[in-house]
Amino acid sequence: MITFKNLCPDEPYLVLKQRYDNSIEAGQENIEAISISSFSNVTNEVNSRYVNLKFVDKNEFIFFSNYNSPKAKEFESHNQITALIFWNSINCQIRLKAIIKKTPKIFNKKYFKQRDKKKNALAISSNQSFEIESYENVKSNYNKSINNDDLTDCPDHWGGFSFIPYYFEFWQGSELRLNKREKYEFQKNEWKKSILQP
Ligand SMILES: Cc1cc2nc3c(=O)[nH]c(=O)nc-3n(C[C@H](O)[C@H](O)[C@H](O)COP(=O)(O)O)c2cc1C
């Protein structure tokens, strides 16, 4: 589930919330899954991965991850991302473009405190995406963390990322192939809406 807080009254956010409510009603699974694509200035590569979108707070989208992970390094080297949602229960794709940044430490600490302790043990014990000898070692690091660490204390290497989209595209699939595409771009302090051909 995605938590919507202080809903932004701008049209693309209202459309997003309406689609979200329709997908919930249609029984959408993994509704919080969102693909984030980044670019690395260092390797000149583009990279995508799913994360769980936890909050849409006013116009800010927030997910959590490891600050030493490849994605974090890529966001540092190039802060422009694209994000992608597909809610198959209502046949809707949402494309976003945004600039990404870290959430404040104080926010991370507060969120970590009230988070599931088993998830926190993993966040503390895993050097996300670094190579390790075996899965046994992953389990042993995790168990050490469960038994020894303060699972309410947010480590410096973990926290949120937030982005405010300047571009939304809602693609609504249709059985007749007459797919409907609506684009919103934030230009000169307002949202410009356009219709795109399928
Ligand atoms: C549905 C789904 C949700 C995920 N949610 C998260 C998440 O919220 N945070 C996270 O760090 N990784 C999440 N992952 C794992 C990432 O896709 C990825 O494997 C990991 O973050 C390492 O990415 P990186 O090497 O590009 O930094 C999720 C994977 C899936 C399939």
The ligand as an SDF file (V2000), in Angstrom:
LIG
                    3D

 31 33  0  0  0  0  0  0  0  0999 V2000
    8.6990   -5.4340   -5.8600 C   0  0  0  0  0  0  0  0  0  0  0  0
   10.0760   -5.0870   -5.3510 C   0  0  0  0  0  0  0  0  0  0  0  0
   10.1990   -4.1070   -4.3900 C   0  0  0  0  0  0  0  0  0  0  0  0
   11.4650   -3.7360   -3.9050 C   0  0  0  0  0  0  0  0  0  0  0  0
   11.5480   -2.7330   -2.9970 N   0  0  0  0  0  0  0  0  0  0  0  0
   12.7670   -2.2740   -2.6250 C   0  0  0  0  0  0  0  0  0  0  0  0
   12.8660   -1.1190   -1.7840 C   0  0  0  0  0  0  0  0  0  0  0  0
   11.8740   -0.5080   -1.3540 O   0  0  0  0  0  0  0  0  0  0  0  0
   14.1170   -0.6920   -1.4610 N   0  0  0  0  0  0  0  0  0  0  0  0
   15.2530   -1.3120   -1.9200 C   0  0  0  0  0  0  0  0  0  0  0  0
   16.3550   -0.8720   -1.5770 O   0  0  0  0  0  0  0  0  0  0  0  0
   15.1830   -2.3870   -2.7200 N   0  0  0  0  0  0  0  0  0  0  0  0
   13.9670   -2.8800   -3.0940 C   0  0  0  0  0  0  0  0  0  0  0  0
   13.8690   -3.9640   -3.9410 N   0  0  0  0  0  0  0  0  0  0  0  0
   15.1410   -4.5740   -4.4390 C   0  0  0  0  0  0  0  0  0  0  0  0
   15.6770   -3.7280   -5.6120 C   0  0  0  0  0  0  0  0  0  0  0  0
   14.9430   -4.0220   -6.7870 O   0  0  0  0  0  0  0  0  0  0  0  0
   17.1730   -3.9460   -5.8810 C   0  0  0  0  0  0  0  0  0  0  0  0
   17.4380   -5.3320   -6.0470 O   0  0  0  0  0  0  0  0  0  0  0  0
   18.0530   -3.4040   -4.7510 C   0  0  0  0  0  0  0  0  0  0  0  0
   17.5510   -2.2080   -4.2350 O   0  0  0  0  0  0  0  0  0  0  0  0
   19.4870   -3.1700   -5.2450 C   0  0  0  0  0  0  0  0  0  0  0  0
   19.4600   -2.2160   -6.2870 O   0  0  0  0  0  0  0  0  0  0  0  0
   20.7660   -1.4430   -6.8020 P   0  0  0  0  0  0  0  0  0  0  0  0
   21.8500   -2.4830   -6.8960 O   0  0  0  0  0  0  0  0  0  0  0  0
   20.3840   -0.8910   -8.1240 O   0  0  0  0  0  0  0  0  0  0  0  0
   21.0920   -0.3710   -5.8070 O   0  0  0  0  0  0  0  0  0  0  0  0
   12.6330   -4.3850   -4.4000 C   0  0  0  0  0  0  0  0  0  0  0  0
   12.4850   -5.3850   -5.3700 C   0  0  0  0  0  0  0  0  0  0  0  0
   11.2340   -5.7360   -5.8220 C   0  0  0  0  0  0  0  0  0  0  0  0
   11.1230   -6.8120   -6.8800 C   0  0  0  0  0  0  0  0  0  0  0  0
  1  2  1  0
  2  3  1  0
  2 30  2  0
  3  4  2  0
  4  5  1  0
  4 28  1  0
  5  6  2  0
  6  7  1  0
  6 13  1  0
  7  8  2  0
  7  9  1  0
  9 10  1  0
 10 11  2  0
 10 12  1  0
 12 13  2  0
 13 14  1  0
 14 15  1  0
 14 28  1  0
 15 16  1  0
 16 17  1  0
 16 18  1  0
 18 19  1  0
 18 20  1  0
 20 21  1  0
 20 22  1  0
 22 23  1  0
 23 24  1  0
 24 25  2  0
 24 26  1  0
 24 27  1  0
 28 29  2  0
 29 30  1  0
 30 31  1  0
M  END
$$$$
